[in-house]
Each structure stands twice: as structure tokens, then as C-alpha cells.
């Protein structure tokens, strides 16, 4: 039987099966002699086994043998019959795969032998065996190269016998039991997105070792290392991933990662976490990157590292808190050197000289110094008071830090002072006198200063739960401006008795007065939160969305507590990154415990009708980082 005729019979096989299924009795049927006179009996041959059969073997086995039987069907054993096993070609395998929805590849014939290739059943002989043999370790080595699922497939043929239409094919699938290292991921998992809050970020790669020994899962048989690598066609892989997942990731460029030394397994290990490092420098802060990672060749040739691809996405993010110290009431200024300087209340209960921290990006802070050294002020006894809520600005070529001097509940004894220095990191020298006191201006709880400069004039907003007030300062910013009678030229109330921690921000023709309401210091029960009202005039009236006045304690919410942070409040002045995004620094108490007030950072966003808010109305855990060139 030639090859073309064999392919034709393959197409007609299912039709022949239907015809044969309709007949009954033995397959040994009397057929008319085409030349006339008498009949002859045509015998049928078949395979055993037949159809699809698994050949299970160990990858470490030196040899593997499997018997394929060609046998007569029925009881008639008269005469001699010959048959052969015709191996499938790629087209036969393709049709089978499509019909069964599988993806087998024909094992190249050099990896196995069939002995004999042609069988002869002598008269009276009912069956003959064909011995298939192969070396599993050789097949395993080929599988490691190609990652294919191999099969050996054949069709029984004979010139002098009929072939059973239902038992004429044999597809032997090769089931190698071999040690395998694979990525430990759920099926069809999307690429995890890893934030890059630091200059160098370590990425975890979960892997697992699978091997079935004696019917039970076993760990690694040896010590070995499997390196991580990026596929040569990484750009194509990223494009394909984007198409399938409707994303627009960019391939993480070379030089932005170090894949390390690979995944190290010791004897007995069943799972390990590998690591590699991604570097943030030079990456676009607005882009999301993707890196396809796969396994290289393991140091143990007896281990298969799968060809699966582990996709990892990256974006530049920071995590809150950006400063995990007790650092409440933060204020931040950007100095001419480009660095940001943060000043805050120090110590539990407010004791300390007000710490100074420095950062180039608002996210990573280092301690520098403190504003007031040795807990000493020239004009008051700090043994009975605390230093609170600094407000730092660059004025008249110097650095000014306004601050509160008070004690808990000391409403009439509270005051505001100021210290100046030539550097944002200090040293600072106090002015030798208070700037604002209750005795001078009559405002109870005179704390929480906020400086504003406009049209060549300098103003101070201040107050806490007894009204927010504004007054004008002298040109040097060191005194309240007064008339010839000694009265302040400006003293005006701008908000009611529920507010403290004033901050004003001007945008699109509006002044936004942000403040904090609620209790700052009740631990997990703290109700502190940032609120806002707006006005077209610096001095108000400031109103909420409905026109309710802040003088009547009306407001809109900016940020409130969630299950991770309570008491978010006392925000600094609003800061801009190089892309023009607006950022708010404030403090919050981490849950559970809420024992400190750490520093939080969030981008200030705006509604269509011009009201500021933090995304979700609560502190973020992780967010896209500020952009600084």
C-alpha cells in the first residue's frame, strides 16, 4: 500500500467504521471471487493495544521497552499473513490533534526503534509482537530543548489481510516522570504589579519543585541552581501580552534590572522564593513597565525548568507612611537647592525642639537637625511648655520657622514665636520675643501658625478650636503690624470654633482654606480629619459647596480615617512636583495601636466643580509617585 493510498484510507476511515458497525458476526466473511466460481475467506488483523495509550516512564531510566501486538481477529488462522506498522507523518499528527483538541508532536524516529518493522504470522500463529525501545534520558534531553509533548503514532497496514477499522491505529503518548521546576502561580494569573518606591527594589519570584516518587510528591533530589533569564523575543512577548490583556505596558529596558544568581534549591526542597532587583533610575515615572522572565538551564541536567513565562509589571510608586517616625504637624518647604525640608513637632506630648528632615523627592527622608536646640527659648521657660506645629518659609533671603509655644489645655498661655536662619537645616536663632500672645491680640489657644504673602504684604493665620484668625505682619515678618495706637492694623476671624491647623492654597481664582477638625490625640478613637472651604477673597467668607460658612463651622471633607489610619490631619502647604501635580503632606496614626503620628503623602485631586480631595477620601497605602526630573 503506497503512502497516498494510506492517506486516502485515513480520510475514509470513519465512513468505513459506520459500515462495518452495521454488520454482524465474525470479521471472517465469505466474499465472491471476482473471477467467478466459489468463495474465499479474507482474514482481519488488528493492533493491541490501540487508539491512544500512555507510555509511563522515569526520565532517569536507562532503557524503556514496550510491546505492540499484531493479532488475527476471529478463529481462522489459516495461511501466512504479513503486516507492517506505518509511522505517521506530520500531516497525520496535525489532523489527529485537531480532531482531539490536543497538541502532540511526533517523536523523531532516531529516538526509538521498532523490531521487527514488518511482522509475519505463520499459519496457525495468532499474534506477533513488535518491540518498541527507547532511552528515556535521551528523550528527556530533547524535551528540555523543545518543550514539546511527544507521541509515537502508527497505522497497521497489510497487503494480504483486511485491517480492523476500529483497531488499526496506535498513538503512544510519552509520559515522562521527571523533576520539574516551575513558577508557583495560579492558572491564568495576570502579571503582578510591583511598586518601585526605592532606588532599587527587590522582586520575589515564587517557584515550586514537582516530582512524583513512589506515588508521592518528593522534594529536590539534589542541590541545583536554575538561573532566571529574559527571552530573546521579549519585545514580542510584551506586545502579545498587551494585546491579550488590553494593556499598554512598555518592556523594562536592559540595565534596569539584575536577575541575580537564579533560584537555588537544596536536596529535599519543594518550593523556594527567588529574587531579582529592579532599578528606578531613568524610568518614566508615568509609565507601567513589563518584564517577561523565564528559566535558563539548571545546573542539574536531570531537572526540567519549564518554559513558562513569568510576567511582572512595574510602576513607580511610593508607600505610606513616607516617614514612619512620630512627626506630627508637618510643614514642608522646597529650598533653592531643590531639596525639600520638613519640620514637625517632636516627641510624645510635643516635647523637643521640632525636628528637621530632608528629601529630594518627598518620599525618602533623612533626619538633619532640630529648630530649637537644648529646649531653650530666650523669652519663655520651656520646662513648662512644649513646642508645636512649626510653619517654615523662605522670607527676605532667610529661612523662617514660626512655631507654637503651649501646654495641653493652656489656652491663655499659648503663643506663637519665630526663629530665623541662613540655611533650611539651621542653625536657627529665635527672635527674642513672642510674635503673637493672648494678652496682645486676645485670641485663645494661639497656636498653629500659617504664613501667607500676597501683594507685598505678609499675613499670619492662626488659632485652634476658638476661631481661626488673620493678622498682618511687618515687612520683616517678625512682628504684628500695628497702628500708632498700638492696635493691630488687621485682626479678623475667618473660621469658626471647630477648626485648627490652617493651610491656604490658591487655585483658579479661589482661596482654599484647609483645616483639621475633630480630636487629634485619642489614639485609635482619634477623629481628626482634613476639611476645606473656599472663597474668592483671602479674608473670606469661606464656604462649603452649599454656601454654608466656615464661620458657622460648615466645611467639605478632604480626607478621613480608614482601617489603616486614624486621625489624618494637620496638613502642610500644598507642594508641586515637576509635572505640576499637587501633593499634600499630613500626619496620621497607624492602626492598630495608633501610638504615633507618622507622615503621610497623597496627591491632591480636584472635582469638576473645583473642590480638592484625596482619592477615595482616605489615606493611600500605595500610589504613583511624584515626578521630579
Order of alpha helices (4+ residues) and beta strands (2+ residues): alpha-beta-beta-beta-beta-beta-beta-alpha-beta-beta-beta-beta-alpha-beta-beta-beta-beta-beta-beta-beta-beta-beta-beta-alpha-beta-beta-beta-beta-beta-beta-beta-beta-beta-beta-beta-beta-beta-beta-beta-beta-beta-alpha-beta-beta-beta-beta-beta-beta-beta-beta-beta-beta-beta-beta-beta-beta
